[in-house]
Amino acid sequence: MQHLKYGEREVQEELHRLSKEEWDAIKDFARTLRYFARSRKYGYIDRLANAYNPTIAEITIREVLREARSAFDQNEKVHLPSANVVQKVVELISRDLSVASILAALALTLPEKDLG
């Protein structure tokens, strides 16, 4: 697996830079990504961690949502974020691409109880 750009210290620094609403949206979307980590499907997480522009991250988010919805419809245990959360995450990534790396780091490292 590739090295992520963000470690625990960097995530904590980002926590202080983001508002509570923004941080909550990031953690909420990371809950969705945890499904893929639990399933050992790291492709989406790697693509977010290594996104070189916001468009790549947005396309990846759209694909994540489509596959998560399909899994949910098949009664798999997957969290589906609200439209507001998705909109907030896309806006944050458009403003600061490092948010995509933070999402990837959280999906791989934080226990589910810490994600909400």
VMD Tcl script that draws the C-alpha trace (Angstrom):
set ca {
  {0.00 0.00 0.00}
  {1.24 3.50 -0.78}
  {2.34 5.92 1.90}
  {-0.26 8.53 2.71}
  {0.66 12.20 2.77}
  {-0.92 12.67 6.18}
  {0.01 11.12 9.49}
  {-1.67 11.50 12.85}
  {0.08 14.80 13.62}
  {-0.96 16.36 10.32}
  {-4.56 15.22 10.78}
  {-4.60 16.86 14.21}
  {-3.27 20.10 12.69}
  {-6.04 20.01 10.09}
  {-8.60 19.51 12.86}
  {-7.67 22.92 14.23}
  {-7.77 24.56 10.79}
  {-11.25 23.31 9.89}
  {-14.56 24.29 11.45}
  {-16.50 21.70 13.43}
  {-19.04 21.43 10.59}
  {-16.27 20.83 8.05}
  {-14.51 18.28 10.25}
  {-17.82 16.47 10.88}
  {-18.47 16.26 7.13}
  {-15.00 14.83 6.52}
  {-15.43 12.21 9.24}
  {-18.90 11.34 7.97}
  {-17.61 10.72 4.45}
  {-14.63 8.78 5.84}
  {-17.20 6.40 7.38}
  {-18.31 5.55 3.85}
  {-14.71 4.98 2.78}
  {-14.23 2.61 5.75}
  {-16.52 0.14 3.97}
  {-13.97 -0.12 1.18}
  {-11.07 -0.42 3.64}
  {-12.88 -3.21 5.52}
  {-13.49 -4.95 2.19}
  {-9.82 -4.48 1.24}
  {-10.85 -2.47 -1.81}
  {-8.24 0.26 -1.55}
  {-8.54 1.69 -5.07}
  {-10.81 4.61 -4.18}
  {-8.85 5.40 -1.04}
  {-5.56 5.39 -2.97}
  {-7.04 7.58 -5.71}
  {-8.18 10.15 -3.15}
  {-4.83 10.06 -1.33}
  {-2.99 10.62 -4.61}
  {-5.43 12.93 -6.40}
  {-3.46 15.57 -8.27}
  {-6.43 17.85 -8.86}
  {-9.93 18.38 -7.44}
  {-11.60 16.94 -10.55}
  {-9.98 13.54 -10.01}
  {-11.10 13.60 -6.37}
  {-14.66 14.58 -7.34}
  {-14.90 11.78 -9.92}
  {-13.62 9.33 -7.30}
  {-16.22 10.55 -4.81}
  {-18.97 10.02 -7.38}
  {-17.73 6.47 -8.01}
  {-17.51 5.78 -4.27}
  {-21.11 6.90 -3.83}
  {-22.33 4.78 -6.73}
  {-20.65 1.61 -5.43}
  {-21.63 2.31 -1.80}
  {-25.25 2.77 -2.89}
  {-25.17 -0.54 -4.75}
  {-23.73 -2.29 -1.69}
  {-26.35 -0.66 0.54}
  {-29.11 -1.82 -1.80}
  {-27.75 -5.37 -1.41}
  {-28.09 -5.04 2.39}
  {-24.36 -4.62 3.01}
  {-23.30 -2.62 6.05}
  {-22.18 0.65 4.47}
  {-22.77 4.21 5.59}
  {-24.31 6.54 3.00}
  {-23.52 10.21 3.57}
  {-26.17 12.89 3.11}
  {-26.19 15.17 0.08}
  {-25.12 18.03 2.36}
  {-22.08 16.09 3.55}
  {-21.07 15.23 0.00}
  {-21.48 18.84 -1.11}
  {-19.39 20.07 1.84}
  {-16.61 17.54 1.15}
  {-16.48 18.42 -2.55}
  {-16.33 22.14 -1.68}
  {-13.54 21.52 0.83}
  {-11.52 19.51 -1.68}
  {-12.03 22.21 -4.32}
  {-10.69 24.75 -1.84}
  {-7.86 22.58 -0.51}
  {-6.88 19.34 -2.23}
  {-5.16 18.08 0.93}
  {-8.64 17.30 2.31}
  {-8.71 14.30 -0.05}
  {-5.57 12.92 1.61}
  {-7.09 13.50 5.02}
  {-10.17 11.49 4.00}
  {-7.95 8.63 2.88}
  {-5.90 8.71 6.09}
  {-9.01 8.70 8.26}
  {-10.58 5.84 6.33}
  {-7.51 3.70 6.94}
  {-6.58 4.67 10.47}
  {-9.43 5.85 12.65}
  {-11.58 3.24 14.38}
  {-15.20 3.40 13.30}
  {-16.31 4.59 16.74}
  {-14.21 7.76 16.18}
  {-15.83 8.40 12.81}
  {-19.30 8.92 14.24}
}
mol new
graphics top color blue
foreach p $ca { graphics top sphere $p radius 0.5 }
foreach p [lrange $ca 0 end-1] q [lrange $ca 1 end] { graphics top cylinder $p $q radius 0.2 }
display resetview
